[in-house]
């Protein structure tokens, strides 16, 4: 009986997670969130990832981030080549090895409640919240990423 209940609970959780992920899109949910919380440092005037990398320290000191304002840019920080970067930066500490929040977590909102809610939206959008890098992530874990346009 206990086993059956646990299976049922697992199925329910899987369905709920799936339904949420299916409903969340970049256009509808992530873009507005990104525009109000992230765009000021990651907009279209900002350097591309590899351009940024040429002077990481200089840009960072001026609070200038790399360009991440489009779906095409953002997806490279989820899937490839910067696998899991968005997850590592936005995580509240729960999924990170050091258990500390990623350094972009604070930008998710002005209050803890707002940050939590916005993190949940990002999580539902990604579908598989894995902090792993390209060298560690499995094909199955990549398959579980939703990140819908
Ligand atoms: C006040 C400016 C600022 C804001 C606002 C900001 N960022 Fe950043 N972000 C930076 C800077 C500067 C860097 C590069 C330095 C570093 O790696 O920490 C960075 C780095 C990143 C990276 C790492 C990319 C990589 O190469 O691994 C990601 C992902 C990211 N930001 C996402 C976000 C998201 C999502 C938001 C909004 C919730 C956000 N940032 C808000 C300034 C900002």
Boltz pocket constraint, residues with backbone or C-beta under 6 A from the ligand:
constraints:
  - pocket:
      binder: B
      contacts: [[A, 33], [A, 34], [A, 37], [A, 38], [A, 39], [A, 40], [A, 41], [A, 42], [A, 49], [A, 56], [A, 59], [A, 60], [A, 63], [A, 64], [A, 65], [A, 66], [A, 68], [A, 77], [A, 82], [A, 85], [A, 86], [A, 89], [A, 90], [A, 103], [A, 104], [A, 107], [A, 108]]
      max_distance: 6.0
